[in-house]
Each structure stands twice: as structure tokens, then as C-alpha cells.
Amino acid sequence: MIRKSLFVGLAAAVMAAFLFCAEARAVGVDATDISGRSYAQAVLKEINGARQEIYAAMYAMYVRYGEADNPAYELVDALVKARERGVYVRVYLNFDKGNDAAYRMLREAGAEVYFIKRALRMHAKLVVIDGETVVDGSTNWTQKALWENVESAQVLKGVEFARVKLKLMGELEKCVAPAPKPRKRELLEKVRIRNAFLEDKRFAPRMVTDGDGYSFDMYLYLLREFKRGRKVDIRIDYVAAAGDLGVEVETVHSSYRSDIRRFVQTLKEKYGLVDYSIDEKGNLDVRLLDYDDAGKEYVTPKKGYFNVPLAFWLYDLDRELMLREKFAYLVAIYEQEIAAPRLWWQKGLKGLSIKYDIDEWTFAYGLRELKKLDLIEVRHSRVNVAAGEKYEDREPNEYRLKELVAPAEKEAMWRDLERREGVEAVRQAREFAKMIDEGNSVQAAKDFVRIVSEYGLGNVREAVGEVAKLQADNPVRNIGYVVGVLKRLREEGR
């Protein structure tokens, strides 16, 4: 078992031509000081140049998804990109809630990432690259450490020294905490939907253009029922279907049964997606049809499909999202699967409009609303005006889906934050977050609580008001830029 003092000792490296390792054996290295503000760029250069493997042990990797103005995020993102280009990445993190986002980013990219057991305080800030480059020192991967603190760090080149540090990394294996609980069933179970439903102008694009939300929802409902029963003919439970589709079930002069029949009839006559029969008792049996051959029986697709998590229905997104938002969400799932194993997918509004045969406004509106609902992350491309770049020539934005959270779980997260920070503080923080389209993000609210505590309510209100005036897709319309405005106000003595 490794003692805590061993981990604390990892952070202290001696600047010299010869360094003493744990076995007190002199090892030759080529040392470069990267203390203070030079750390981030120096380490980015080393990570981006990695060819085979990267090992890292870090006390703190405090980041948020899409936090482009945070140098710590750039470092974690560099590890993600290294994994995406085929570099083996293995990371050990201190057991700390602040490391959760980095943990998820790295895991989703395919990196091997582990928390160290709670009982131990893993205090290292160590990176070993390609068995010959070591980054060591006092610097954590946090915005505060990289921008504000006085830190000491160095890049050390030497195969023997790297071998010593890798051996120390190997000792961490004995202290790895059990893996987090497996994902919930509703996130693991998927409903397959054919790509053609989104891409073929006869189907979803036509439904959205015509505002035919009931046909859209009815078809998704049928696909879910097909998965559940694995039967070609789906016997419709009128009450259950009405509940899922948001149709009121009346007790007198009931019309919900005729409404559902009408939705199915539209799917048959307007879109050619189903056939159906009604027996003498009024039972409705629906058969899904293949897209390309009317009358041909629908089968579970083997290829050319994307997967919608069962949570889409169980967490009531099918009821809460508007039609354009639902269409944008399904497109985001489809594009995310195409982009895998990359975390982000990238496409401009014009490209989306052409691919899915629908107007650009649908995506501009739909994707922004998904961001407001904390369902998707957006990285807006930047324009270098000084270099003569034009706004219309900027790179397409990048997007990534957030993992779905059960409504009850999300509500518990808000209540927990209110208990810790106070109801009024959280309410004010959510208002500020809402002004920049992040009002449903618990993390954004946490950030604003901290920012208000540091800079004062009046200054934060002024800074957020300034940033909120920017266009919705402006790359600096984010929390990082709010902090930048606050620092400017502080320098002005306000």
C-alpha cells in the first residue's frame, strides 16, 4: 500500500542537470523551466506532439464542457484529441467532484481514466509522454493555477528518468477506486431509427415544415412499441398512446380514440410509413412499413440507423420539446454517432439545411433551445478580425450532446445547491446563467454563485448585461468572457 506522503512527494521536482528519483539514484535529464504562465502552452506543445502514449496523474483537473477560455480545458481537450488520433491515454485523478467533467470527457473519448481511492490524497501533478518526456511540478490543471497562482514546474527529457516516473505511475494501480456505477437502463437501451427518416424530405423534414407534430410523435411512439414487443403488428393501447402523445383522455364525449386513428391514417396516406386495420370492436393494429417499398414489412434495421435512448421518452423529452427542438435533438444524436469516437460534431447551419432538406432557421432555433435546456454543448467558432477574417467565413460551430439526467435527479441537484449556497443566491445565479442561455445548467449556476461572491452582485449584473447583448452565436457570449469583463471593471477601480 502506498502511503499518502509518497503522492505528496510527486509534486516536488528539483531543477538540475541530475535529479534524484525515489531510489535515490542519479539520472541524467535535459530540464526546461515552465513555471508560471508558460506552463499551459509548453505542456500543450508536448501533448500535441505525443506519438504513442501519455500517462498523467493530476490532483485537480477542474473544467467544464466547452469552456474554451479556460487553459485547463485546453489541456484536457488536448488529451481528448490525442486519444482521437490514436495515442494511448491513461489518467489518474484525485477523488474530487471537481474532476468529474474531466473524467467524463476523457472516458467518452476512449481514454483509460481512474479515480484514486477516497482514503488517499493523490497530490501529484505529473505527466509522462512517449516514455521520454516528463512534466512535473506544483501546477494543477485549474484556471486559478494556470492564470493566478505562483507555481513551479518543468519539462524533463530523459528516458531513464521517465522510466522511474512510469514505475511510480504503476504503483497508482494499487490505489484505483472502483469504477462509478453503471449507466441507467434507460440510457443504455436504445430505439433504432433509420437515417432516412431524418434525411429523406418525404418524412421528418416534411412533418416539421408542415408543423405536423402529431405524426412525428406518433411515428416515434410506434418505433418504440416495435422495439418493446418485437412484433410486426402493433396493437394500439389507446389510453397509453394518448398519454404519451399528450392527447386528453375525456370521460364524456371522448375523442382521443378517433384522434389516434386520425394520426395513424395520416402516417399511411400522407407519408406511406404504416398500414393499419380496425376490427369490429374498434381495436387498432398498425404495421410499420419499409421506407422504400410501400407494403413491404418493416424490420429492425441492420445498418443506416441511429440510436435514441429510451430516456428520451421516460424523461418526457418527447412531451416537453417543441417539434423543431425534437427534430434538432434527433439530428444531434445522429451527427454525434457519425462523429464517434470524436466527442464533438461540426457542421454549419447551411450544411445542416442541405443535408436534412429544411430551412436554416429550424436548426438555429432548435439547437439554441437545446443549449438553453442543458441538453447540448456548443463551441462557437471564432473570427480573427485583426487577420482580416470575415464573420461569414468563420468555421462551423461544434456541438456535443450532454448525458441525459432524470428530472428527479436534476431537481435534487438544484435542491442540494440551494442547501449549500442559499435559495436566493442560487435564484440570482440562475437568472444570470439564463441571460447567456445556461439557466438550466447546475454547473453554470455554481460558477455564478462563486463569481458573485468574488466580484459583487452589482458588478456581475453589469458584466452579464454587457455579454448578454451579444448575438446568440457570438463565441465570447459565455461565462469566461463575463469573468474577463469583471477583471476589466476591477482594473478600472470599480
N, C-alpha and C positions, 0 to 999 in steps of 0.2 A: 504494500500500500504506500502510495506517495504521500509524504507529509505536506501540509499547506505551505511551509516555508520554501519548499522546492519550487512551487509555482510563482511565489513572490520573487524568488531569485531569478527567474527567467527574464524579468523586465530589465535587469541591470546588466549592461554590456560595457566593457572597458574599451575606450578608443586608444588603439595602439597597433603597431605592426604585428605584435604577438598577443593573442588573447588566451586566457586560461579557461578551459572547459570544466565540466563537472568532475572529471577525473584528475584535474589539476595538471593536465598535460599541455605543453605549449603547442599551439597550432598557428601556422602562418596564414595571414589573410591580407587582402587589399581593402582598406577601410575608407569609406566616404561619409563625412558628416552630413546628415539631412535633418538636423534639428529645426524646430520652429516651423515656419511657413513653407519651407522647401520640401517637407515630408511628403505631402499628398502627390505632387507632381512626380517626385522621384520614384515613389512606390508604384504609381500608375504606369510609369515607363517600364518598370521591371515586370509588372503583371502582364502588361500588353505584349511584352517580348517573350513571355513564357512559351516554351515549345512542348513540354512533356507533362510536367506536374507542378502543382502548387499545394503546399501544406501551410495552414495558418492556425495559430492558437491566439485567441483575442478575448480579452476581458470584456470589452464593450464594442459592439457594432450597432450604434443607435441610428437607425434610418427609418424613413417612411417611403412607401412606394411612390415613384415618380418625383422624388424630392431633388430635382436637378441642381438646385442652388446649394446643396449640402455636399461638401467634398467627401464626407464619409459615404454618402450614397454612391458617388462616382467610383470609390474604391470597391464597394460591394458589387456594383454593376460591372466593374472590370472583371471580377471573379466570375460573374454570370457569363459574360461574353467569352471569357477564356474557356469555360466549360462548353459553351455552344460551338466553339471552333475545335473541340476535341481534346483540350487539355484536361488531365485528371485533376480534380479539385477536392481537397479534403480539409474540413474546417472544424475546429473545436471551439466552443463558446462557453463562457461562464453562464451558469443557470440564472438568468435575469430576464424579466419580462421585456425589458428594453431591447433585448436581442431577438425578439420574436419575428419581427418583419424581415430582418436579415436571414434568419433561419429559414423562413418560408421562401424567400426569393431564391436562396441557394438550393434548397430541396427541390423546388419546382424546376430549376434549371438542370437538375440531374447531378448536382454535386453531392458528395457524402459529407453531411454536416451533423454534428452531435453536440448536445449539451453535456457539460461535466456535472457530476452529482452535486446536489444542493449542499451536502455536508462539507464540500471542499470549495475553497475560494481560488479559482484558477485565475491568476493575475497576469498571465503572460500577454505580451504584445509582440508576437513572433510570427514571421513569415519565412518559409524556405521554398525557393523556386529552382526547379530543374537540378536539384542536388548540388548546387554550387553557389547560390546567392542567398544570403540571409539578411532579413530586415529585422532589427531588434532595437529596443529602447523603451521609453516610457509612454509612447504615444498610442492612445486608444483611437479607434475609428469612430469618433464622435465630432460633431460640428464644433463643440466647445474646445476639444483638444486640438483640433486642426486649425482653428481660427483665433482662439483666445489664449489658451494656456501657454506657459513656458515649458516646453518639452525637449527632451534629448533623445536622439535616435541616430542610427547609422545603417548604411548598406555595407555588408561584409562579404567579400568574394573569396571563396576558398572551398575546395571540395572536401577536405578533411574536416574543416570547421562545420560545414553544412551537414556532414555525416553525424557529427556529435549532436547537433540540434535535432536532426531527424530521429536519432535514438531517443532523445528526450520526448519528442512528439509521440513515439511509440509507447512510452510509459503512460501517456494520457489515455490510451485504450483501456487500461485497467480501471479508469475512473469515469467512463462514459455512463451517463444516466440512461434509464430505459427510454425507449422511443415514445413519443407522445401517443395518446390514444388514437386508434384508427378512425378514419373519417366516418361520418354518419352514413347509414344505409341510403338515405335519400340523396346524398351527394355522390355516392358510388354507383347507384342504379341509374341507368340512362334509358331514355326513349330515343330510338333512332328515327331521324327524319331525313328524307332524301334531299340531296343538294338541289335537285331540280325544283323542289317546292319554293325555294328562295330565288333561284336563278332564272327559272322559266317565267316569262311575262304573263303566261296564262293563269298562274296560280297566285302565290302570295303577293307579288307586285301588283297584280290586278285587284286583289282584295283590299290592299292598302290604298291604292289610288281611288278606288270606289268607296272607301270608308266602310267596307263590309266586314266589320269586326266579328259579327256572329259566325260567319262562315269560317273565318280564320280560327276562332276559338273552337268551333265545333270540330274542325278537322284535326286540330291538335288533341282534342279530347278523344277522338276516335283512335288516333295513333297510340295514345296512352292506354286505352282499353284493349287495343290489339296486343300490345306488349304484355298486359296483365293476363289476358286469357289465352293468348296464342291461338285464337280461333279466327278463322276467316270471316265467319258471320258473327256480328256483334249484336247481341240482344240489348237494346237500349233500356236502361232504368231511367224512366222519365224524371223522377224526383231527384235522383243523384245527378243526372245530366243538367237539370235546371239549376241545382245548387252550384255546380261547377261553372256554369255559363252565366250566372248572375241573373237568371230569369226568375221572377217572383212566382212562387207556388201558392196560388189562391185556393181558398176553400169553397168559394161560391163563384159560379160563372168562370170556372178555371179555363185558362187559355194556354198554359205552359206546354201541354201535350201537343197542341196544334202548332205552337211556336217552334218546338224542336223538330217536328215533322217538316216545317217550312225551311228550317236551316238545312236539313238533310236534302230536301228537294233541290235547294239552290246549289248545294255541292254536286248534285248529279247533273242538273240541267245547264248550269252556267259554267261549271268548272270541270265536269267529267271525272271527278275524283272518287265517286262512290256509286253504288247501285243499292236499292233497298226494296223491301217488301213489307206490307202491313197485313196482318191476318184479320180474321173476323172479330177477334177480341181487341183489336187495336194495338197488338204488340208490334213493335218496330224492329226489324232486323236489317242491319246495314252491312254491306260488303265493301271493303276498300278495294279500289281498282288500281292497276298499274298506270303510271302516268302516260305512257306512250301507246297504249293499246286498249282502247275502251272495251270493257267487258273482260279483259284479262285479269285474272285473280292477283291481288297484291300479295307479295311475300316479303319476309324480312330481308331487307337489302344486305348484300354481302359487301358491296363497295359503293362509293358515291353517296355517302351519307355523313351526317354529323350527329353528335350525341347531346341531347338536352337532359340535364339532371332531373330526376324525379322531384327534387326540391323546388323546381320551377312551379309545380302545381301545389305541393304540400305547404310551401311557404307563401302561397297565394299571389305569386307574381303574375299568374295568368289573369287574376282578377284586378290587381292593383295597377298594372301598367296599362297605359293607353295603347292603341293599336300601333302607332308609329314607334313607340318605345319598345313594344314586344318584337316588332319586325327588326329594329336595330339590335335588340338583345340577341335574337337568334343569329343574325348576321355576325355579331361579335363572337358568338360561340363557334360558328363555322370558320371564321377567319383565324381564330385562336388555334383551332385544331390544324388548320393548314400550316400555320407558322411554327408549330411544335417541331423541335424542342425549344425553340426560342420563346422567351416569356412574353414578348411584345409583338403585335402585328401592326403593319404600317400600310396605310392606303389613304389617298386624298378623297375629298367629297366627290370630285368629278369621276375618279376611278370607281368608287362605290356605286355612283349613279349609273355608270355604263354597265358595270358587271351585273347589277341587280335590276336594271331597267326601271328605275324610279327616280324621281326628282332629287336633287342635291339637298333641298330643304328638309326632306324627310330624315336624312342622316344627320344634318346639322342639328336639327331639333332633337331627334331621338337620342343621339349619343350624348348631347349635353344633359338631357334629362336623366340618363343613366348615371352620369357623373354626380348629379345632384342627389340621386338616391343611393350613392355609395356602392354602386354595382360595377363600376368600371373606373380604371385609372387612365388619365390622358397625359401624354407628354407632348406639349405643343412645340413645334419646330421653331427655331429662332431665325432672325434675319439680321445679318451684319450690314447695317445701313452704311457704316463707315467704309466698307469694302465695295459699296455700290450695289449690293444685293437689293432686289425689289421684293416687296411683300408677296406679290402674286407668284413669284418664282421660288418661294420657300419650299423646303422638303415637306412631304405629307406628315401629319401628326402620327404618333404612335399610341396604341391602345393595349390595355390588358384587362381581362376580367378579374374581379375580386372573387374570392371564395364566398359562396352564399352563407349567410348566417341566419339561423332560425329567428323569427320575430321575437319570441320569448327570450332567447339568449341575448339578442341585441338590446332589448329593453332592460335586461338585468345588467348589462354593461353600462347603460346610462344611469341606472339607479346607483350602481356601485360608485360611479364617478361623482354623482351628486352627494353621496355619503362622505366621500373623501374631501371634496372641494367646496361643497355647499351648493344648494339648489340655485341660488341667484347667480353665483359665479359661472355655473355651467350654462344656465339660460343665456347669460350675456355672451359667453364664449360661442354658443351655438348660433347666436344672431350674427356674430362676426364671421363665423365659418360659412353661414348661409349666404352672406354677401359675395363670397367668391366661389359659390356653388359646392360647398363642402359641409352643408348644415347637417347632414346625416352621418358624418364621419366622427366616430368617437375619438379617434386619434387627433383629428383636426381640433376638436373641442379641447382636448387635453393640452394641445400646443398653445391655444389661445388663452387658456387659464394661466399657463406659465408666462406667456408674453405679457399679459395684463399685469401680473404680479411684478414683473421686471421693469416695465416701461410706464405703467399707469394707465387707467381706463381712458382718460381724455386723449392721450397721445395715440393709443391703439385705435380709438374710434376715428381719429383724423387720418391715420395711416391706412386703415382698412377702407375708409371712404374714398381715398385717393386711388387705391388699387382697384376697387370695385368699379370705378368709372371706365376702366379699360375694357376693350371688346372681349367677348367671352372666350375667343380663341387666342388672345394675346399670351405669349409664353411666360410673361412675368406676372400674370394675374394669379398669384399663389402666395402661400404663407411665407415662403422665403423672401419674396420681394417686400412683403409687409414689414418684416424684420429689417430689411435694408432701408426702408423709408424711416423706420423708427430710429435707426442708428444715425441717419442724416439729421433728424429732428434733435437728437441728443447732442450732436456736434454743433448744432445751431443754438444750443443752450436752452432748449425747450423741454 
